[in-house]
Amino acid sequence: MTAPGIAVPPGRAGRLWVDRRLQAARRGAELLDRKLGILQAELSAHRESAELTRQQWERCCADADRLLLRAALLGGQRSIRLAASGDVAEVRISYAVTAGVRHPAQGTCTIPERLTWARPATSEARKAHEAALDAAVSHAVAVAALRLIEAEATMTRYRLHAIKDRWIPRLEQARTEIMLALDELERADQARLRRARGDGRPRAS
């Protein structure tokens, strides 16, 4: 009988088969444990970054709303429409790799040039919205990186538990059963050899 779910070759070949897989499983568990430690350390930094960028984004949004309202009260909605260039901002994302996880690392905004004739209140509102956009991109990058690393950490944890809690114990059980079977086979062989040599026959008095 061998561990459930494992088809082990018979005899000494089975012992070598199990030993190789046990060695590979323990090495794999060691590497996964190391990777999980790296990911958990990264998670702490990325959680902090996501929180800081969220706070910055909220502050910039509040400033942008306040200054937009001020510009609208001073110049009306028409002045705000005229101050818009009609172009859209361009966002570019650069990526990094952490413990095998590719994730966003930094976002840069290319914002259309300001209109030189815009009123001071409108210009201030525009600057505030540019800052809010930049903060939003930074927060989006931080949140996306955090989610990807969290997902990889969770998957790594599942894989590590599967190897340590299921696969290695099954292999160890299979190895124990093989060793017991080999010991029994060796004892049987020794008994046959003794009988062949006559060691098992009663001696004459």
Secondary structure, 3 states (H helix, E strand, C coil): CCCCCCCCCCHHHHHHHHHHHHHHHHHHHHHHHHHHHHHHHHHHHHHHHHHHHHHHHHHHHHHHHHHHHHHHHHHHHHHHHHHCCCCCCEEEEEEEEECCEEEEEEEEEECCCCCCCCCHHHHHHHHHHHHHHHHHHHHHHHHHHHHHHHHHHHHHHHHHHHHHHHHHHHHHHHHHHHHHHHHHHHHHHHHHHHHHHCCCCCCCC
